[in-house]
Amino acid sequence: MSEAGLFIGIDTSCYTTSVAADTGESIVHIKKPLRVKEGECGLRQSEAVFQHVKNLPLCMDELKEQVDFKKFDNITVTVSSKPRNVDGSYMPVFTAGQAFAKVIADVTGAAYVETSHQEGHIMAAIHSCHKYSLLSEEFLTYHISGGTTELLLVKPCRAGFECEIVGGTLDLPAGQFIDRIGVKLGMDFPCGKYLDYSACEYNGEKSRIKTCVKDEYINFSGEETRYERFIEDGGNPELAAYCVMKCIAQSVKQSVISARNKYGVNNVLMVGGVSSSKFLRSEFSDMPNVFFAEAEFSTDNAVGVCQIGKLKYQK
């Protein structure tokens, strides 16, 4: 038996079922994307919950093929039970993972820990970047995904992270902006990797990019309408992709600069699926102390959730 302990993480987001295990010697991570019908821009919560219920046993079976649970005396199961670490934060998809984690904990006698999806993203990025010094200081995090574009002032605490929203979008999340334009261009949903590739490959004449940023807050809806019309009028698809990604990158950059000046915080952690964009990363290459996780830890995953359970156990 191992005295080090086994730490299991479970995350059931809007588009991915994820499980992970930290054995002390290695981290194993399994995830399955939820299926979205062609031409659609998302899933209903009821359909997403149903797919999670089907995926979770399959993911756990794959995990058990690589990790022998019987070797461990102490097991901790950590699950993202809500979107954010605030009272009233709720989304049905997380109840699937929560129920599954509780059953595992009850049957095995494991310790049970709840955290939030957003905290999992932050911890996954810290783990990926090896920036554990952030666990003892205040820092900024930009959570950029299909459902969220929030600039957070983050304070580590015993329970995980206290996150105050200090910027972000006032209307359309960056990921939704990307997906709507991508679907308009005939790309498969989710469209991030396809639009990102087109933007990176475009080498034609560049158009003037407009942004709508006031202090730390962004509006994307006007630019969404502009590029939808551009596409409808027969505009160059690659140029449209480039302009959308450039608009997002410049907007986020302006917001970060404003927040740094306002709060006197230098370190910035970029998390969420959109932060895996090669185009976005290249736009921040000239800005020091802005940290991006590896792509697999930027998109939805259970590794950060798993690590939060380990951190709480150690404390």
C-alpha positions in Angstrom: 0.0 0.0 0.0 1.1 3.6 -0.7 1.0 6.1 2.1 1.4 9.0 -0.3 -2.2 9.0 -1.3 -4.1 9.0 -4.6 -5.8 12.2 -5.7 -8.7 11.9 -8.2 -10.2 14.9 -10.0 -13.6 15.1 -11.8 -14.8 17.9 -14.0 -18.0 18.0 -16.1 -18.1 21.2 -18.0 -20.5 22.3 -20.8 -18.5 20.5 -23.5 -16.0 18.1 -21.9 -16.1 15.2 -19.5 -12.7 15.0 -17.6 -11.2 12.8 -15.0 -7.6 12.8 -13.6 -5.5 11.0 -11.0 -2.2 12.1 -9.3 -0.4 9.0 -7.9 2.5 11.0 -6.5 4.7 9.7 -9.3 2.6 10.6 -12.3 -0.6 12.3 -13.4 -3.0 10.5 -15.7 -5.7 12.5 -17.5 -8.6 11.3 -19.5 -11.2 13.5 -21.2 -14.0 13.1 -23.7 -15.6 16.0 -25.6 -19.4 16.1 -25.7 -21.0 15.7 -29.1 -22.6 18.7 -30.8 -24.8 18.3 -33.9 -23.4 19.7 -37.1 -24.4 23.4 -37.6 -25.3 24.0 -34.0 -23.6 26.4 -31.7 -23.9 24.5 -28.4 -25.8 22.0 -26.2 -28.7 22.3 -23.9 -27.8 21.6 -20.3 -30.1 18.5 -20.2 -28.3 17.0 -23.2 -24.9 17.8 -21.8 -25.8 16.2 -18.4 -27.0 13.1 -20.3 -23.7 12.8 -22.2 -21.7 13.2 -19.0 -23.6 10.4 -17.3 -22.7 8.2 -20.2 -19.0 9.4 -20.4 -18.1 9.3 -16.7 -18.0 5.5 -16.4 -16.0 5.2 -19.6 -13.5 7.8 -18.5 -13.1 6.1 -15.1 -12.6 2.7 -16.8 -9.8 4.2 -18.9 -8.3 5.7 -15.7 -8.4 2.4 -13.9 -6.5 0.8 -16.7 -3.5 3.0 -15.9 -3.9 3.5 -12.1 -4.4 0.7 -9.6 -6.7 2.2 -6.9 -6.1 -0.8 -4.6 -2.5 0.2 -4.1 -3.5 3.3 -2.1 -4.6 3.6 1.5 -5.7 7.2 1.2 -7.8 8.4 -1.6 -9.1 12.0 -2.1 -11.8 12.7 -4.7 -12.2 16.3 -5.8 -14.9 17.5 -8.1 -15.9 20.9 -9.6 -19.4 21.3 -8.3 -20.1 24.8 -9.6 -18.8 27.3 -12.2 -17.3 29.8 -9.8 -16.4 30.1 -6.1 -19.3 32.4 -5.2 -22.6 31.8 -3.4 -25.4 31.0 -5.9 -23.1 29.8 -8.7 -24.8 26.9 -10.3 -25.0 25.0 -13.6 -26.7 21.6 -14.1 -23.7 20.0 -15.9 -21.7 20.0 -12.7 -24.3 18.0 -10.8 -23.4 14.9 -13.0 -19.7 15.0 -11.8 -20.8 15.9 -8.3 -23.1 12.8 -8.0 -20.5 10.5 -9.5 -17.7 11.8 -7.1 -19.9 11.4 -4.1 -20.7 7.8 -5.0 -17.0 7.0 -5.5 -16.1 8.6 -2.1 -18.9 6.8 -0.3 -18.1 3.4 -1.7 -14.3 3.6 -1.3 -14.3 5.6 2.0 -12.3 8.4 0.2 -12.1 12.0 1.3 -14.5 14.2 -0.7 -13.7 17.7 -1.7 -15.6 20.2 -3.8 -14.2 23.1 -5.7 -15.2 25.2 -8.7 -14.6 24.9 -12.4 -12.9 28.3 -12.6 -10.5 27.4 -9.7 -9.7 24.2 -11.5 -8.6 26.2 -14.6 -6.4 28.4 -12.5 -4.7 25.5 -10.7 -4.2 23.6 -13.9 -2.4 26.7 -15.4 -0.2 27.1 -12.3 0.6 23.4 -12.5 1.4 23.6 -16.2 3.5 26.7 -15.9 5.2 25.5 -12.7 4.3 29.0 -11.2 3.7 27.7 -7.7 4.9 31.0 -6.3 1.5 32.4 -7.3 0.0 30.3 -4.5 1.4 32.9 -2.0 0.7 36.1 -3.8 -2.1 38.2 -5.4 -2.3 37.9 -9.2 -4.5 38.6 -12.2 -6.2 35.8 -14.2 -8.0 36.1 -17.5 -10.5 33.3 -17.9 -11.3 33.2 -21.6 -13.6 30.4 -22.8 -16.8 29.8 -24.7 -19.0 30.8 -21.8 -16.7 33.2 -19.9 -14.4 36.1 -20.5 -13.6 37.4 -17.1 -10.6 39.3 -15.8 -10.1 38.2 -12.2 -8.1 39.6 -9.2 -7.1 36.4 -7.5 -6.1 35.8 -3.9 -5.0 32.3 -2.9 -6.8 31.0 0.3 -7.0 27.8 2.2 -10.1 26.7 0.4 -8.6 27.4 -3.1 -8.9 30.9 -4.7 -10.9 34.0 -4.0 -11.7 35.6 -7.3 -13.0 39.1 -7.8 -14.2 40.0 -11.3 -12.5 43.3 -12.2 -12.9 43.2 -16.0 -13.8 41.2 -19.0 -16.7 41.3 -21.5 -19.9 43.1 -20.8 -21.8 41.2 -23.6 -20.4 38.4 -25.6 -17.7 35.9 -24.3 -14.7 35.7 -26.6 -15.3 31.9 -27.2 -18.9 32.6 -28.3 -17.7 35.3 -30.7 -15.3 32.8 -32.2 -17.9 30.0 -32.5 -20.5 32.2 -34.0 -18.2 33.5 -36.7 -16.7 30.0 -37.2 -20.2 28.4 -37.7 -21.0 31.2 -40.1 -17.9 30.2 -42.1 -19.0 26.6 -42.1 -16.6 25.3 -39.5 -17.3 22.5 -37.1 -18.4 23.5 -33.5 -16.5 24.2 -31.3 -14.7 26.4 -33.9 -11.7 27.6 -31.9 -8.9 25.5 -33.4 -10.2 26.0 -37.0 -10.5 29.8 -36.7 -7.2 30.0 -34.9 -5.5 28.0 -37.7 -7.0 30.2 -40.4 -6.0 33.4 -38.5 -2.4 32.1 -38.1 -2.1 31.1 -41.7 -3.5 34.3 -43.2 -0.8 36.4 -44.9 -2.8 38.7 -47.1 -3.5 42.4 -46.7 -4.4 43.3 -43.1 -7.5 45.4 -42.3 -7.7 48.0 -39.7 -9.0 46.4 -36.5 -11.5 48.1 -34.3 -11.9 47.4 -30.6 -14.4 48.5 -28.0 -12.6 48.6 -24.7 -13.2 51.0 -21.7 -10.7 50.5 -18.9 -10.8 46.8 -18.1 -14.1 46.0 -19.8 -14.7 44.8 -23.4 -17.7 44.7 -25.8 -17.6 42.2 -28.7 -21.2 42.2 -30.0 -20.6 45.2 -32.4 -17.7 43.5 -34.0 -19.6 40.2 -34.2 -22.3 41.9 -36.3 -19.7 43.6 -38.4 -17.9 40.4 -39.4 -21.1 38.4 -39.9 -22.1 41.0 -42.5 -18.6 40.9 -44.0 -19.0 37.1 -44.5 -22.6 37.5 -45.8 -21.3 40.0 -48.4 -18.7 37.5 -49.6 -15.7 38.7 -47.7 -12.5 36.6 -47.5 -13.0 33.9 -44.9 -9.3 33.8 -43.9 -9.3 37.6 -43.5 -12.5 37.3 -41.3 -10.8 34.8 -39.1 -7.7 36.9 -38.8 -9.7 40.0 -37.9 -11.8 38.3 -35.2 -8.7 36.8 -33.5 -6.8 40.1 -33.8 -9.8 42.0 -32.3 -10.0 39.5 -29.3 -6.2 39.7 -28.7 -6.0 43.4 -28.9 -9.0 43.9 -26.6 -7.8 41.5 -24.0 -4.3 43.1 -24.1 -5.7 46.6 -23.5 -7.8 45.2 -20.6 -4.7 43.6 -19.1 -2.6 46.7 -19.3 -5.4 48.8 -17.7 -5.8 46.3 -14.8 -2.1 46.1 -14.2 -1.9 49.9 -13.8 -5.0 50.0 -11.7 -4.3 47.2 -9.2 -0.5 47.3 -9.2 -0.3 43.5 -9.9 2.3 42.3 -12.4 1.7 38.6 -12.9 -1.1 37.5 -15.2 -2.3 33.9 -15.7 -4.2 33.1 -18.9 -6.7 30.3 -18.6 -9.6 28.7 -20.5 -10.0 27.2 -23.9 -9.4 30.4 -25.9 -6.1 30.9 -24.2 -4.9 27.8 -26.0 -4.9 29.9 -29.2 -1.6 30.1 -31.0 -2.6 33.5 -32.4 -3.4 34.9 -29.0 -0.2 33.6 -27.5 1.8 35.2 -30.3 0.1 38.6 -29.6 1.3 38.5 -26.0 4.8 37.4 -26.8 6.1 40.9 -26.2 4.5 41.3 -22.8 6.5 40.0 -19.8 5.0 38.1 -16.9 1.9 36.9 -18.8 1.8 33.1 -18.4 0.0 30.6 -20.7 -0.6 27.0 -19.8 0.1 24.2 -22.2 -2.8 23.8 -24.6 -4.1 20.6 -22.9 -4.2 22.4 -19.6 -5.8 25.5 -21.1 -8.9 23.7 -22.3 -11.3 22.1 -19.9 -9.6 19.4 -17.8 -9.7 17.7 -14.4 -6.0 18.1 -13.6 -6.4 21.4 -11.8 -9.4 20.1 -9.9 -7.2 17.1 -8.8 -4.4 19.4 -7.7 -6.7 21.5 -5.6 -7.6 18.4 -3.7 -4.0 17.5 -3.2 -3.2 21.1 -2.1 -6.0 21.0 0.5 -4.8 17.6 1.8 -1.2 18.8 2.2 -2.4 21.9 4.1 
